[in-house]
Amino acid sequence: MSSDPGASARSNLERARRSVQQIHEAAVRHRDPVLHDLADEISEIAMMLGHDAGPVQEWRPCPVCGAQPGAHCINMPGHEMVDDMHPERTRL
């Protein structure tokens, strides 16, 4: 029986991603921008440590169209969208 030495690290990283997503979901539910900021800070620290923070961009407000966390971006003239989001929203 062989074991994967990276399995534990991947499992822990996935747990961290789910936790950050749950913080964003709580922020949407409670309309608390501080929780969004804290989740973003955790994601930035993870990226500085070389870990993928996961797809959390939909939980950020959009600086282009003003879409609130958890809501889709709104198509605006003169602004391109990638995968139905403004690229500015996807940058940490």
N, C-alpha and C positions, 0 to 999 in steps of 0.2 A: 504494500500500500504506500503510494507516494503522497507527500504533502506539498502544498504550494506555500513557500515561505512568504510570498507577498499577499496571500489571501487575507491574513489578519489586518495588514495595513490598508488594503482596499476596502475591507469591511468597515474599518474605523473611519476612513475617509467618506464612505457613503453615509455612515451615521452622522458625521459632521455636516454633510450637505443637507440631509433631511432636517437636521436641527436648525440650520440657517433658514431653510425654507419655512419651517414652522414659526420661526420668529417673524419672518415677513408676513406670513398668513395672519398671525396675531396682530401685527401692526395694521393690516388692512381691516381686520375685524374691529379693532379698538380705535382705528383712525389715529394712530400714534406714530408720528414721523420719527421720533427718537428711536423707536424699535427698528425702523428701517435703517437708520444711521448706524446703529450698533451691529446689525446683521451685515451691512456693507463693510464695516470696519473689520469684522471677523473674516469676511471674504478677502479683503485686501491683505490682511496678515497671512492668510493661507497662501495667497499667490506669492507674497514675498518669500515664503518658506518653500516655494516651488511646487505647491499643490494646486490643482485645478479647483477653483471655487464653485464650479457647477453653474448651471443656467439659472441665474437669479435676476436677470435683467427685467423680467416682466413684473418684478416686485418693486421696481424703482419708479418714481415719477418721471415722466418724459420731459426733458428740458426744451424740446421743440414744440410739442403740441399741448403739453400740460396734462396728458393722460395720467390719471391717478394710478398708484400701485394696484396691480391686479386687473387693470383695464387695458384694452387694446389701444394702440396708437391710432391717431386720426390722420388720414392722408391730407397733406397740406401742399398747396402749390409751391414749387421751388425747393421742396425738401424730398430727397429720395428716401425710400424705405427698403429695408432688407428683411426678408422673412416677416413682413407685416409690422416691423418696428423701425423707428428711426435709429440709425447707427449710434447717435449720441447717447441713446438710452442704454446701450449695451456696454459702454466703456465704464470701467470702475474708476 
